[in-house]
């Protein structure tokens, strides 16, 4: 009886076929020192998709150098969201490329970086130190010197706690609007919740009827 031929496995990019003995788990590949032997293998990712070493290497390099690259880099199969592990990327990339990989990955984490809210600046600013501690806040932007709250990732809200500031409507957290609120607080002005105009009572009754027909007591 003729033995049944072994089922072949195919690279999801180039279509090259491999026998079962040519398939290796990515973690085994990443930790192995037999680079020459395993370089011709088919890698099995955690999602069970398979890619040959050369195709996966080129794919990661393209994603790394793309102008609109997004991190984390995921398996190239359609609708797959499994991340390419750092350990695997380090095995496939040059030291210079892997340094770029780690930088881009850090920049993609909103917990560790922010962009300066000054519309004329937009400098990328690190908010977490190497020991995972927050950078002391407030702090100036390294480029435009605008004072920032690194906890709220916005302009510094002098005289107001982060919790109070975050409870404000988004429309009241713009830079120009925040300056007006600070001035209003110093002069005991009130703000209409409907039209958002600032109101100052110089004399008379404390009840004010605004043009939007809203009472302020």
C-alpha positions in Angstrom: 0.0 0.0 0.0 1.4 3.4 -1.1 1.7 5.7 2.0 -0.4 8.8 1.8 1.7 11.9 1.0 2.2 14.3 3.9 0.0 17.4 3.8 1.9 20.5 2.6 1.7 23.8 4.4 1.8 27.1 2.4 3.2 30.6 3.1 0.3 33.0 3.2 2.3 35.6 1.1 4.4 33.9 -1.5 2.5 30.6 -1.6 5.7 28.4 -1.3 4.9 25.0 0.1 6.6 23.3 3.0 6.4 19.8 4.4 5.3 19.4 8.0 9.0 19.0 9.1 9.6 22.4 7.6 7.1 24.2 9.9 8.3 25.7 13.2 6.7 27.7 15.9 7.7 31.3 15.9 8.9 31.2 19.6 11.2 28.3 18.8 12.6 30.2 15.9 13.1 33.4 17.9 15.1 31.7 20.6 17.1 29.3 18.4 20.7 29.9 17.6 20.5 27.8 14.4 19.9 30.8 12.2 21.1 29.2 8.9 18.9 26.1 9.3 15.7 27.8 10.4 16.0 30.6 7.9 14.4 28.3 5.3 11.4 27.3 7.5 7.8 28.2 7.6 6.8 30.0 10.8 3.6 29.3 12.6 2.2 32.3 14.5 0.0 32.2 17.6 -3.0 32.7 15.3 -2.1 29.5 13.5 -1.3 31.4 10.3 1.9 30.5 8.5 4.5 32.6 6.8 8.0 31.8 5.5 10.9 33.6 7.2 11.8 35.8 4.3 8.2 37.0 3.6 7.6 37.8 7.3 10.9 39.7 7.5 10.0 41.8 4.4 6.5 42.4 5.7 7.8 43.7 9.0 10.3 45.9 7.3 7.7 47.4 5.0 5.4 48.1 7.9 8.2 49.6 9.9 9.2 52.0 7.1 5.8 53.0 5.8 4.9 56.6 6.1 1.5 55.8 7.7 2.8 52.8 9.7 0.6 51.7 12.6 1.7 49.8 15.7 1.4 47.2 16.9 2.2 45.3 13.7 -0.3 42.5 13.2 -0.4 39.2 11.2 -0.8 40.1 7.5 -3.7 37.7 7.0 -7.0 39.5 6.4 -9.0 40.3 9.5 -6.3 38.9 11.8 -5.3 41.1 14.8 -2.7 38.9 16.4 0.4 41.1 17.2 3.9 40.3 15.9 5.9 39.6 19.1 8.8 41.9 20.0 11.0 38.8 20.3 10.2 37.7 16.8 10.8 41.2 15.4 14.1 41.4 17.1 15.2 38.1 15.5 14.2 39.3 12.0 15.4 42.9 12.1 18.8 44.5 12.2 19.8 46.3 15.4 19.0 49.7 13.8 15.6 48.5 12.6 14.7 47.0 15.9 15.6 50.3 17.6 13.1 52.0 15.3 10.6 49.2 16.1 10.8 49.9 19.9 10.6 53.7 19.4 7.5 53.4 17.1 5.9 51.0 19.5 6.4 53.4 22.4 5.1 56.3 20.4 1.9 54.4 19.7 1.1 54.0 23.4 -1.1 56.9 24.5 0.0 56.2 28.1 3.6 57.1 27.5 3.5 60.0 25.0 1.4 63.0 24.1 1.5 65.7 21.4 1.8 69.3 22.4 -1.7 70.8 22.2 -0.3 74.1 20.8 -1.5 74.0 17.2 1.7 75.6 16.0 3.9 73.0 17.7 2.5 69.5 18.0 5.8 68.2 19.4 5.8 64.6 20.6 6.5 64.6 24.4 7.3 61.7 26.7 5.0 61.5 29.8 6.4 58.4 31.4 10.0 58.0 32.7 12.1 54.8 32.3 11.0 53.6 35.8 7.3 53.9 34.8 6.8 57.0 36.9 5.0 60.1 35.5 7.1 63.0 34.4 6.5 65.8 37.0 3.7 68.1 36.0 3.2 70.9 35.0 6.1 71.0 32.6 7.0 73.2 29.6 7.0 71.8 26.0 10.6 71.4 25.0 10.0 73.3 21.7 7.4 76.0 22.2 7.7 76.3 26.0 3.9 76.1 26.5 3.1 75.0 30.0 1.4 71.6 30.0 -0.4 69.2 32.3 1.2 65.8 31.5 -1.4 64.0 33.5 -4.4 65.4 31.5 -2.2 65.6 28.3 -3.4 69.2 27.7 -2.6 72.8 28.5 -1.9 73.4 32.1 -5.1 74.2 34.0 -3.8 76.5 36.7 -6.0 76.7 39.8 -8.0 73.6 39.0 -7.4 69.9 39.8 -7.1 67.4 37.0 -10.4 65.8 38.0 -12.2 69.1 38.0 -10.7 70.0 34.6 -11.6 66.7 33.0 -15.2 67.2 34.2 -15.5 70.3 32.1 -17.3 70.0 28.7 -14.8 69.6 25.8 -15.8 73.0 24.5 -14.4 74.6 27.6 -11.1 72.9 27.5 -9.7 74.8 24.4 -6.7 77.0 25.1 -8.5 80.4 24.4 -11.6 79.3 26.3 -9.5 78.2 29.3 -7.9 81.7 29.4 -11.3 83.3 29.5 -12.4 80.9 32.3 -9.4 81.9 34.4 -10.1 85.5 33.9 -13.7 85.0 34.8 -12.8 83.2 38.0 -10.6 86.0 39.1 -13.4 88.5 38.5 -16.2 86.3 39.8 -18.0 86.2 36.5 -20.6 83.5 35.7 -21.1 81.5 32.5 -24.4 80.8 30.9 -24.8 77.0 30.5 -26.7 77.6 27.2 -25.0 80.3 25.2 -21.7 80.0 27.2 -21.3 83.8 27.4 -19.6 85.3 30.4 -21.7 87.5 32.7 -20.6 90.2 35.2 -23.0 91.7 37.6 -21.9 95.2 38.6 -25.0 96.3 40.5 -28.7 95.5 41.2 -30.4 92.1 41.6 -28.3 88.9 41.5 -30.8 87.3 39.1 -29.9 87.8 35.4 -32.0 87.0 32.4 -29.8 86.3 29.3 -30.8 86.6 25.7 -31.2 82.8 25.6 -33.9 83.1 28.3 -31.9 81.4 31.0 -31.9 82.5 34.6 -28.7 82.8 36.5 -29.1 83.0 40.3 
